[in-house]
Amino acid sequence: MVFELKQGRNDLDRHIEVGTPLEELLVAGRFLESDWHDCEGCKNDHMHWYKKVLKTYDSKKDAVLLSQQGSRRLIGNIDKPDREYSRQELYEEALKMDWKVREIDYPLF
């Protein structure tokens, strides 16, 4: 069963804190979006950072496979694996980067 996201902001750290089942939230194809900007090479058009869930969260391994960090400028990174993140690593990353969970196939631009 896939967790239905409400419209607007879906803070990953908050979902982890309240115990949303991550195997229902972090399903393959969903994006994480950060308000931090990829500003290298852009003048007036900022670009948010993204990561894509490449493999649905595995509760037995307590890990999720995410893509490398990408943006519209670095769109090729969205399908390249970075590494598996444990729940704790994911939480720490969510606090640092302020990751938001987006719906499956969220339009990046």
Solvent accessible surface area in square Angstrom, and as a share of the most:
residue,aa,sasa,rsa
1,M,198,0.89
2,V,64,0.37
3,F,64,0.27
4,E,143,0.64
5,L,34,0.17
6,K,145,0.61
7,Q,178,0.79
8,G,45,0.43
9,R,133,0.49
10,N,7,0.04
11,D,49,0.25
12,L,0,0.00
13,D,27,0.14
14,R,138,0.50
15,H,24,0.11
16,I,19,0.10
17,E,90,0.40
18,V,87,0.50
19,G,50,0.48
20,T,12,0.07
21,P,57,0.36
22,L,0,0.00
23,E,71,0.32
24,E,45,0.20
25,L,0,0.00
26,L,0,0.00
27,V,14,0.08
28,A,50,0.39
29,G,12,0.12
30,R,9,0.03
31,F,14,0.06
32,L,0,0.00
33,E,8,0.04
34,S,0,0.00
35,D,54,0.28
36,W,147,0.52
37,H,79,0.35
38,D,3,0.02
39,C,74,0.44
40,E,126,0.56
41,G,78,0.75
42,C,27,0.16
43,K,189,0.80
44,N,153,0.79
45,D,82,0.43
46,H,85,0.38
47,M,21,0.09
48,H,44,0.19
49,W,46,0.16
50,Y,12,0.04
51,K,8,0.03
52,K,42,0.18
53,V,0,0.00
54,L,47,0.23
55,K,114,0.48
56,T,52,0.30
57,Y,6,0.02
58,D,49,0.25
59,S,68,0.44
60,K,192,0.81
61,K,114,0.48
62,D,56,0.29
63,A,12,0.09
64,V,1,0.01
65,L,41,0.20
66,L,0,0.00
67,S,0,0.00
68,Q,65,0.29
69,Q,55,0.24
70,G,0,0.00
71,S,0,0.00
72,R,75,0.27
73,R,96,0.35
74,L,56,0.28
75,I,80,0.40
76,G,46,0.44
77,N,31,0.16
78,I,7,0.04
79,D,96,0.50
80,K,103,0.43
81,P,81,0.51
82,D,60,0.31
83,R,109,0.40
84,E,71,0.32
85,Y,11,0.04
86,S,36,0.24
87,R,85,0.31
88,Q,107,0.48
89,E,66,0.30
90,L,0,0.00
91,Y,51,0.19
92,E,94,0.42
93,E,28,0.13
94,A,1,0.01
95,L,96,0.48
96,K,136,0.58
97,M,24,0.11
98,D,53,0.28
99,W,1,0.00
100,K,3,0.01
101,V,0,0.00
102,R,46,0.17
103,E,82,0.37
104,I,76,0.39
105,D,108,0.56
106,Y,47,0.18
107,P,90,0.57
108,L,22,0.11
109,F,173,0.72
